[in-house]
Amino acid sequence: MPSGSQLLLVVSTGVLFIIKKVLAYLRAVSAIRNHPGPCTLLAAKGKVAFFLPAIPGISVGHDCHFAQKHDVFQYYKWDVCSYISLWPSVKTSLFLADAAAIKEVTSSRARFPKPTGEPYKSLRIFGPNILISEGEEWKRHRKIVAPAFSDRNYKMVWDETVRIANGFFDTVWGDREVVVVDHCVSDFTLPIALSIISAAGFGKRLEWKDDLTPIPQGHKMSFKESLEIVSSKFINRAALADWWLNLTGDGRRIQLAYDELAVYMSEMIKGRLSMGKREHSDLFSNLLASSFSEEFETTALTEAELIGNTFIFLLAGHETTAHTLCFTFALLALYPDEQEILFQHIKSVLSDGRTPEHKDMPLLTHSMAVFYETLRLYPVATFIAKHSAEDTTLNASNIRGEQTTIPVPKGTELHISIPGVHYNPRYWEDPHAFKPSRFLNPDWPRDAFIPFSVGPRACIGRKFFETESIALLTMLVAKYKITVKEEPQFASETFEQRKGRVLKSREVLTLRPIRVPLTFSRRH
Ligand code: HEM
């Protein structure tokens, strides 16, 4: 039994702790001049909250941006709202769904840089790279990496996508009239996206049948398997210590995949360098050529940086694509009228039924509109993190046209909420509806469409994605009609229930569809 004085000590320490927290909270509130917003015990996207659902007063939830969309901004009546968390220390964040404020933040790199600690630190696993760097280091990476994304590469992306899609339809789906997939990501879009990034990113073509993929001498795993494991088990590798991974067979296999991929990439560097100047168009070769060009002699990337950037192309380049393609096919299955409009448009561009070519891309405007509308509703990257490097201010506004200036103390975290802007009724009429045609109107609100981020740090792979996706979507819709797989247990559900089930998703590293069962029926 604790004595009376021990109890008194515990209680007074507790009271002191609470008083200190309350004072720190009041200081934080007054530092942003009482700008409204929620307050919780745990920080959004912090280590603990990362695993928690929304619990009032405790956590806003690991999937707060997509789950809340524009609701939180509507509730607090401003398109920038504050968010204060209390533990472990009092932390102030601002959540943004105001297109003008987002423009101000993304165009002021020195004032609002990208944080390079958590959650980005784990992306350094293969070496320093463009995605996780800031300041002068980022400038150097971007200057050398940018030329890798060239028109020659996009032509290769298109041609490789056509080759891969044809190979997939012929080899995997064969001559079946109807193909049923239990989950569109694992059974279709992920293997396709991985094949495209492997061919157009690394210059390595993968076979559809695993037994055709040899393991080269000196390796314990094929390039394809190491690529598949590294990309699918990234979260496990980032979250678990080496000794923990070593405890199980699966964990050791993950480690082996990482070690093997590093060796493959290192061999590729040596191999390409020994070939001298040869015409290649894949990202990796372009990156080597750029890094070793006379222009960048003194600032060339080190081997670790080359590998780090190549890994980022792989990671950033295939999961985002696979998930977006899957959401697109699911929406077209749920909205057959929109699918028919798209099909008729594709038929009008490829009137003789020929295979689409890269030069057709600007004509496939409806395919692009379908992707943009999908990315508006299901932005796979749900937020962009920045922080304020100095004491500054930010202008915010609301649907009533009122303006305010929020003081932003140094160290404030900023979360640009992509669903917050994409579902904001100030910019998008009927924001929850799937209406690709809104992107065919020349006046669509460009500043309020930010799935690839905006400003100097916007996605460098946007055109790579648009090229591969338009080629694949066009080929698929020309050949197959997409419907939702009929399952007896869901026979009596309403349209809204079916939509909710098929599009159910989870925000992990990116927004991922959980299970999208689809049927592809050959068109005649
Ligand atoms: C649907 C497809 C894609 C989406 C929605 C997307 C989205 C984004 C977003 C939001 C950012 C900014 C991240 C931040 O600032 O924290 C970004 C950056 C980046 N993305 Fe993408 N991305 C896509 C496809 C790709 C592809 C295909 C590649 C490469 C082949 C790629 C490579 C990169 C790289 C290297 C960066 C870092 C750029 C920099 O910091 O300068 N992305 N992407």
Residues whose N, C-alpha, C, O or C-beta is under 5 A from the ligand:
A	BS01	HEM	I130 L131 F313 A316 G317 T320 T321 T324 V380 A381 I384 P451 F452 S453 P456 R457 A458 C459 I460 G461 R462 F464 F465
